Amino acid sequence: MKYALHSVVSGLFLVSTAAIADDLPTFRLLMKDGRFFPETIEVPAQTRFRLEVKNEGPGATEFESLELKKELVLAPGVTRTTVFAPMKPGTYKFFDDFHPDTGQGRIVAK
């Protein structure tokens, strides 16, 4: 009985978490030839959001932001997502460690 109740509570939590995640605004970022497209992503300030990052290049790439404490390494053809906590208005830099000269971008929270 105890385990059955635990399973029901866990299941409800997962369903409600999935429903909340589906309501998040999603922004897409493409990585190709050592560059980000777009280089600037505008997001609403004070709002959780999801970033979908896709690597269309022939080699590995990385989305990294020291300010936002986020890092995603992507093999060729891979798409990954990450969720950001609400941000204060401002500009937050990100980069690609594999392509430091050309892989520069920013998120602008307005």
HELIX and SHEET records of a PDB file:
HELIX    1   1 LYS A    2  ASP A   22  1                                  21    
SHEET    1   A 4 ARG A  35  PHE A  37  0                                        
SHEET    2   A 4 THR A  26  LYS A  32 -1                                        
SHEET    3   A 4 PHE A  49  ASN A  55  1                                        
SHEET    4   A 4 THR A  79  PHE A  84 -1                                        
SHEET    1   B 3 THR A  40  VAL A  43  0                                        
SHEET    2   B 3 GLN A 104  ALA A 109  1                                        
SHEET    3   B 3 GLY A  90  PHE A  95 -1                                        
SHEET    1   C 2 THR A  61  SER A  65  0                                        
SHEET    2   C 2 LYS A  70  LEU A  74 -1                                        
END                                                                             
